[in-house]
Amino acid sequence: MIWNPAIETMPRGELEQLQNQRLTQLVNRLYENVPFYRHLLDSHHVSPSAFRGLQDLSNLPFTRKNDLRENYPFKLFAVPRENVVRVHASSGTTGKPTVVGYTRKDIDTWAELCARCLALSGAQPGQMFQNAYGYGLFTGGLGMHYGGEKMGLTVVPVSGGNTARQMLLLQDFGTEVLSCTPSYALTLADALQEAGIPRSSLKLQTLILGAEPWTEAMRQEIEQRLQVDAVNIYGLSEIIGPGVSNECVEAKNGSHIMEDHFIPEIIDPESGQVLPEGEIGELVFTTLTKEAFPLIRYRTGDLTSLNYEKCVCGRTHARMSRVIGRSDDMLIIRGVNVFPSQIEEALTGIANITPHHQIVVTRRDRLDTLTVFVETTEDFYRAIENSDDQNPAIQRLSKEIHQKIHDILGINVRVEIRPPKSLPRSEGGKLNRLVDQRELN
Ligand code: DLL
């Protein structure tokens, strides 16, 4: 089903008119209400009264993550703090978190957008929805929770982790729709298999997976092992949280962006120039309707491309391809451009390992070295538990991983095999995929 057909299938001409109107209002609103933006627009000689809407979008300055840090915690809010009914925050890799705020109307908008995502994924009102995104400062849990209620699903706010409880609820509540990270979906698939829970005792149909990068190979594995539709959801706290874009279950080919609320652009991360449709570059968003925390041309750091063709599902909103990496994560290892997503792809399909891995870059004698730490499965680890790195099974596994990465990327990496759940996780349970230690050396 399409949650909001009037908007989601709106002819592009009408959609652009709507964006145009909202964009002009946004620029004026920010100029009036946020000192940071008034200075930024002044210093770029943008006068709100002369601003002509979409055709002038690329003349507007970018907003960067660092601007958010410098205005910590509330200085970018465009309404008095008392009108903000909720804050969320994302834990950065360094220092203070990024804080975002919502007015009551923003919360309503967010619920509407997450309801659209659920419908895009194939959920139907009345279904049982187990929401295994983390509840708390992370936007995943509460964002999808409100979306689920808005749609009329029965929401089970189980939050992340506690696999035994997740499995119990999946069976006893007859969960039909599950949302979690793609790596957790694989953890659950392993656990269900280990516990000998037959597929016939589950009603699961739809998995809504996101909050971290994943691959087509992972989708195939998840869909085959769990016999479900696994659909990609994308979002970031700064823009609203989940609800920025979502694949349609009909095509599973790119995520429809909620363009009536967010204008996407793709830019060259080096020059800042806007790139044509189809080219890969850094995704930039302008929020059109948010009251508490609107942003102009926010550089997400995510690398993707846009496709404006009408989709088989009937929706007219542009689609973004899978995020293939972060503009700040692109590594140049001895002249070869390497994205962490390519390493992830290389690891998929190798037996005895989990998707949980970490890439560490170090520099010695001016040479960059990549070390890939990979967690094994519980079964494999049990079999080799008391042996050292010389164990032939560990050596064989390292060699296989080394070879596969060499085949795909053409570079040599060091491989370190680690026990399950041993690599450090952040608060939201996310594993920091890339650790760059080069400056420290
Ligand atoms: O991860 C919001 C979210 C919650 C999205 C639940 C989807 C589902 P942050 O913690 O601010 O917000 O992290 C945002 O995660 O800039 C991307 O780099 C990455 N990311 C999110 N979804 C995807 C995805 C939430 N589907 C950052 N594919 C973003 C690849 C993703 N990367």
Residues whose N, C-alpha, C, O or C-beta is under 5 A from the ligand:
A	BS01	DLL	S90 T139 G140 L209 G210 A211 E212 P213 W214 N232 I233 Y234 G235 L236 S237 G241 P242 T300 D302 V323
